[in-house]
């Protein structure tokens, strides 16, 4: 079939498992719905420490962590560092309502980020971009 490439990309998305980390329950639930309608398996954590526990349980099953930058306790940057040390294949997408804050921008330098508020399409496109291997991905 000529549309097989599209079907394969969709099948890959359906197999991807994403962990959403945000201290605000409403945002976690919204992202779970948004990503779920795109065919992803979505897990949730309300803190960085809970996210690390989920990572321990899921191990290689996780492909992506979507984390808020600003959370009580360990922030999203520290969480990403811990994840990259233990599970280097897991990609991280940062979300932030403070994306224009200079200190946040410095830490986000060349890291994938999505500014709050975002639409379902913006989230789905960014996630797809991160989960699709490219020749420049290192």
C-alpha positions in Angstrom: 0.0 0.0 0.0 1.2 3.5 -0.7 0.1 4.7 2.7 2.1 2.1 4.6 4.6 4.7 5.8 1.9 6.7 7.5 0.5 3.5 9.1 3.9 2.5 10.4 4.5 5.9 12.0 1.0 5.6 13.7 1.8 2.1 14.8 5.1 3.3 16.3 3.3 6.0 18.2 0.7 3.5 19.5 3.5 1.6 21.1 5.3 4.6 22.7 5.0 5.0 26.4 5.2 8.5 27.8 5.5 9.7 31.4 3.9 13.0 32.2 5.3 14.8 35.2 3.6 17.9 36.6 2.6 18.9 40.1 -0.8 20.2 38.9 -3.2 17.4 38.5 -5.4 19.2 36.0 -2.4 19.7 33.6 -1.4 16.0 34.0 -4.9 14.8 33.2 -5.2 17.2 30.2 -1.9 16.0 28.8 -2.9 12.4 29.3 -6.1 13.0 27.3 -4.2 14.8 24.6 -1.6 12.2 24.2 -4.0 9.3 24.7 -6.1 10.5 21.7 -2.9 10.4 19.7 -2.4 6.7 20.5 0.3 6.9 23.2 0.3 5.0 26.5 0.5 7.7 29.1 1.7 7.3 32.7 1.6 10.1 35.3 3.7 11.4 38.2 3.0 14.4 40.4 6.6 15.0 41.4 10.1 14.3 40.2 10.6 11.7 43.0 7.5 9.9 41.9 8.7 10.1 38.3 11.9 8.4 39.2 10.0 5.6 40.9 7.9 5.2 37.7 11.1 5.1 35.7 12.5 2.4 38.0 9.4 0.3 37.5 9.0 0.9 33.7 12.7 0.9 32.8 13.2 0.4 29.0 9.4 0.6 28.4 9.5 4.5 28.6 10.4 6.4 25.4 9.7 9.9 26.6 9.2 12.0 29.8 7.2 15.2 29.5 8.1 17.3 32.6 7.2 20.7 33.9 10.3 22.8 34.6 9.1 24.3 37.9 7.9 21.9 40.6 8.3 21.7 44.4 11.4 19.8 45.5 13.4 18.6 42.5 12.8 20.6 39.4 12.4 19.4 35.8 16.0 20.0 34.9 17.4 18.0 37.8 14.9 15.2 37.0 16.1 15.2 33.4 19.7 14.9 34.5 18.9 11.9 36.8 16.9 10.3 34.0 19.7 10.8 31.4 22.3 9.3 33.7 20.3 6.1 34.4 18.2 5.8 31.2 20.1 7.6 28.4 17.7 6.4 25.7 14.7 8.1 27.3 14.0 11.5 25.7 12.8 14.5 27.8 10.4 17.3 26.7 10.2 20.3 29.0 7.0 22.2 29.4 6.9 25.6 31.2 4.6 28.5 31.8 7.8 30.5 32.5 9.4 29.9 29.1 10.2 33.6 28.7 12.0 33.9 32.0 15.7 34.4 31.3 17.0 31.9 33.9 14.6 29.2 32.5 15.7 30.1 28.9 19.3 29.7 29.8 18.7 26.2 31.2 16.5 25.2 28.3 19.3 26.1 25.8 18.8 23.7 22.8 16.6 21.4 24.9 13.2 20.5 23.5 10.5 22.7 25.1 6.9 23.6 24.8 5.5 26.8 26.3 2.3 26.6 28.3 -0.5 27.0 27.3 -0.3 24.7 24.3 -2.8 22.9 22.0 -3.2 19.2 21.5 -1.7 19.5 18.0 1.3 21.4 19.3 2.0 18.8 22.0 1.4 15.9 19.6 3.7 17.4 16.9 6.5 18.0 19.4 6.2 14.5 20.9 6.2 13.0 17.4 9.2 15.0 16.5 11.1 13.7 19.5 10.1 10.1 19.0 11.0 10.1 15.3 14.6 9.2 14.8 16.5 11.6 12.5 20.0 11.5 11.0 21.0 14.5 13.1 19.8 12.8 16.4 22.8 11.9 18.4 
